[in-house]
Amino acid sequence: MVNLSKEEIIKLLKSSLKVSLIVGTVLSLVNQPSLIFNFSADTTQLIKIFFNYLIPLLVSAYSRFSLLNEISKKEINYKNE
């Protein structure tokens, strides 16, 4: 497991949030264009848009932390050889 400082975690989450904003906006424009341009939505549509942003955020953050964890494991294995 990677030991990250609070600042490093915040930096990773901020970069994941940037990815989420871009991907979520593109997904929302593709999947809900009438909602975006007409500014009318019901609860179901708002939930869909929320998940358009949440899922990329979670995937991006998970990917970044997993990659750091793998790098850390390889560094430990390299040092033990």
Secondary structure, 3 states (H helix, E strand, C coil): CCCCCHHHHHHHHHHHHHHHHHHHHHHHHHHCHHHHHHCCCCHHHHHHHHHHHHHHHHHHHHHHHHHHHHHHHHHHHHHHC
